[in-house]
Amino acid sequence: MSCASGAGRTFHSCFLKSGTPPERRCPKAYDHLRIDVNVPDCYLLSSHDDFSVVAMLPQNVSVLTHLRDPVDRFLSAYEFAVEVAARVKKRVKRNTVRKNPNRIATEDVWPWSYLVPFFINDELDKADKKWIIPHPDTGNWIQVQHPDGDEYYYNKIKGQSVWNVTSDERQHLLPPLNPYDNPLVLPLADFVKHPIAKELLHNGQTFQVLGITNYSHWGDAGEMRNCVWEFEGAKSHMLEVAMERIEKFIHVGATDKLTESVEAAGVAMKFSLTGAAFGGAEEDASSVWKKGSKPLVIQEDLPSLARTVREARLNLQTLQKQLYTSHQSGLQQTAEHIALKTRVEAARKELRDAQEKLSAGRAALPKEAGDTSAASEAGSGVATNKVGTSRARILAQDLGAEYQMCAQRAQSKNLERRDTSLSNLEMPDGRTVVFSKEARANIPKSIIDEIRRLNELDTKLHKRGQEILNRNREEWQNQGILEALPPVPPMPKGKTRPFKIPKPLKPKPKAMDVTEPEL
């Protein structure tokens, strides 16, 4: 069970998948559970669902998850939503479709299916505004750090980069753009207090463990969340339920102790870190079809289908809130309340149907140019919910080494994609949004304290998760069954990531030799 912004993607893609042969992996179902889990070989399922999905799975299912410090998680969620929105808004602005519309994208997966459109609208709205920044005719200068570490200065008016600026030019040197408080995107302080943050992120890990997020399969989830927010007694009780529940999980890790968590997961999942690692891909959930499906969908329809899914989610959320209000008012026996419950059930069915249509639309398109197998198979109306159709490849590295190398590759790829995406958030003077450890360290303490206050349950649940992890590791260490991840060399440096602002044409001046002469 992947908690958003909890490093679940790296843990799943690089460790759990590598330790599980493809024929034992369930079809991908990141955006919606739609598979026949009774297929005997369906063993490993990764989902952004909350615990309510367990009610749809076999009784002997085991659950594992990683928990994260809620402040770090909230900041990462904010940064990631801003990044993805900056990348996707270019396509929205041009009214174009995705290159691979039959693949599940970040903006299709809860909670990003809410957060990304929210930030796209915010960024597009702010992009239409004009900023008046005083500058001389010669323009302002900004300090730039290249991905390879070089630092220099840039003047957008002049279109010029230099290694150093003169004392006169330094008077027109602008401070770095604060990535958490600038005119390009909703400031972090405002986002912390926004209703969408309360709905999706604050205490989100606890709500996922309880199964009462706004993506829950249980109809009374909205009422229960409101009880947690409004009543101290309910809050304490629900936290205790969540703590008891994770005690029963097969594995609980901590994102801030990822290495230790992976080693512990190896024991829990009976994966040997010195054993084989498997390559090969499992079935994509978008290829799972019901008989009689009619994939009469053209590429241009897909944005409309995705919008229908988002609207159906919003409609269900609104009706659930109305139902809760009616319940709180003591109107349970009235005809209006009973009718409202019927509307909630109908809205839930509409959401499921809309998700199925979106999946069908993607699966109807070829995965690659010239590949029509997916579309033709779907058109035949033949069910393709198969597990084990792809061949397993035994990778050269053992599981422990493969995990670490995979995680390094993923981190490098994510950094490059982040830099490219955030470069779309640019001020008229050339400054862009840059998230970094240094920038996080400068966030005002009052904002950090407010995030901590609003995530009181997650703070306590994360602490319990760490205790479980430490307890299990100590027990398994004493039993001699806890393996350590092997040391691996750092990934060799590849090509420098693309960067918008060119380096100075002149060679970089050599550092002055300040060594004192010997006497």
Secondary structure as GFF3:
##gff-version 3
##sequence-region A 1 519
A	DSSP	alpha_helix	8	10	.	.	.	ID=ss1
A	DSSP	pi_helix	11	16	.	.	.	ID=ss2
A	DSSP	three_ten_helix	22	24	.	.	.	ID=ss3
A	DSSP	three_ten_helix	51	56	.	.	.	ID=ss4
A	DSSP	beta_strand	64	67	.	.	.	ID=ss5
A	DSSP	alpha_helix	70	94	.	.	.	ID=ss6
A	DSSP	three_ten_helix	106	108	.	.	.	ID=ss7
A	DSSP	alpha_helix	112	127	.	.	.	ID=ss8
A	DSSP	beta_strand	142	145	.	.	.	ID=ss9
A	DSSP	beta_strand	151	155	.	.	.	ID=ss10
A	DSSP	beta_strand	160	162	.	.	.	ID=ss11
A	DSSP	alpha_helix	167	170	.	.	.	ID=ss12
A	DSSP	alpha_helix	188	193	.	.	.	ID=ss13
A	DSSP	alpha_helix	195	200	.	.	.	ID=ss14
A	DSSP	alpha_helix	204	210	.	.	.	ID=ss15
A	DSSP	alpha_helix	221	230	.	.	.	ID=ss16
A	DSSP	alpha_helix	232	247	.	.	.	ID=ss17
A	DSSP	beta_strand	251	254	.	.	.	ID=ss18
A	DSSP	three_ten_helix	255	257	.	.	.	ID=ss19
A	DSSP	alpha_helix	258	268	.	.	.	ID=ss20
A	DSSP	beta_strand	276	279	.	.	.	ID=ss21
A	DSSP	three_ten_helix	285	287	.	.	.	ID=ss22
A	DSSP	three_ten_helix	299	301	.	.	.	ID=ss23
A	DSSP	alpha_helix	302	328	.	.	.	ID=ss24
A	DSSP	alpha_helix	335	363	.	.	.	ID=ss25
A	DSSP	alpha_helix	373	379	.	.	.	ID=ss26
A	DSSP	beta_strand	393	398	.	.	.	ID=ss27
A	DSSP	alpha_helix	399	422	.	.	.	ID=ss28
A	DSSP	alpha_helix	437	441	.	.	.	ID=ss29
A	DSSP	alpha_helix	445	454	.	.	.	ID=ss30
A	DSSP	alpha_helix	456	479	.	.	.	ID=ss31
###
